[in-house]
Amino acid sequence: MPAVVPSLKLTLAALPGKDVEAVVRPFLQALLDGRHHGFDIMEATGLASGTVYPILRRLDGEGILRSRW
C-alpha cells in the first residue's frame, strides 16, 4: 500500500468512530479518479468536510500532495 496510508491513519485517529478503511479506500480512489478538490472528493465519497479537509491538510503538510487554500 502507498506511503499515504500511515498518514491517513494518523489523521483518522483523531476521528473517533470512523472505520479507517471505509474512509481511506474511497478517499484514495477519488484522488486516483482525478478528483483534486475537497468538495469533489466529498461528492465522490460521501465523506464530510470534517473528514476530507483534515486528511488533505495532513498530506499537504507531509509533502505527499500539494494544496492551495
N, C-alpha and C positions, 0 to 999 in steps of 0.2 A: 504494500500500500504506500502511496506517496508520503513524503515527509510532512505534508499538510495535516495529516490526521492527528498527530500528537498535539499540535497547536489547537486544533478544533476541540479535542478532548479537554484540554486545559481550559479553554474558553467556556465550554459547555458545563464544566464542573460548577461554575457559578450559577447555572440554571437548574435548580432543583426540580426533580420530577420529569426531566426530559430524558428520553431514551436516546443515547448518543448516536447510535447507528441510524435511528429514524430521522435524525437531523442531518448528520454528516453525509449520508449517501445522496439524498435529494439535493443538498446544497452543492456538493461537488458535481453532480450530474448537471445541474443548472449552469454552472460555470463551463463545463465541457460543451454544453449546448449553445454557448455563446451569450449567455445572459450575464452581462457585466455590470449592471446597475442594481443597487439594493432593491429597488421597487420591482424590477424584473425578476430577481431571484425570489422575492416574496410571492409574486404572482405565480411563478412556475412551481414553487414548492408548497405553498400554503403556510409557510413559516411566518411568524410575526416579526415585526421590525425589531423588537427587543431580543430576538434571536439572531437575525441576519446581520444587523449592523455591528454588534459586538464581535461577531466572527470576522467580518470584513476588517474592522479596526485592528484586531489581533494579527491577522495575516499581513496587513499592511505594516504594522509595527515590527514584525519579524522579517520583513523584506520578501515575503513569499509572493505577494502581489502588490501592485501599486494602486493607490486610490487618490482621488481628488474630491475634496469636500466643499 
